[in-house]
Amino acid sequence: MAAPAQTIVPEQSTTTTKNWTPTAKVSVGILAASITTLLLPLWKKLTHSDLEATQATALTTLITFTIQYLVPDQNSKVPQ
C-alpha cells in the first residue's frame, strides 16, 4: 500500500523586531522619580525636618505610581 502524498510547504519566516523604545508610562515614571528625588532637599528646607530614607523612598514610589497610573497606556485603543 502506497503512502499518501504530502505537500511540503516552506516554513514562513516569523521574525519580528523588538521595539525597545520606552512607552509614555515608562518615560513619565522615570521623570516623576527623578523630580521627586531632586525635590526632597527642598522638603528639608521648607519644613526644617529631614525625612528618613524609608520615608523618602515611600514618597517617591507613591508619587511615581500615581503619575504612571494617570498616563494612558500606549496600547489602549481610543474609540473613534
Summary of the structure (lengths in Angstrom):
residues: 80
radius of gyration: 25.6
end to end distance: 60.8
largest distance: 93.9
contacts: 120
relative contact order: 0.15
helix: 52%
strand: 0%
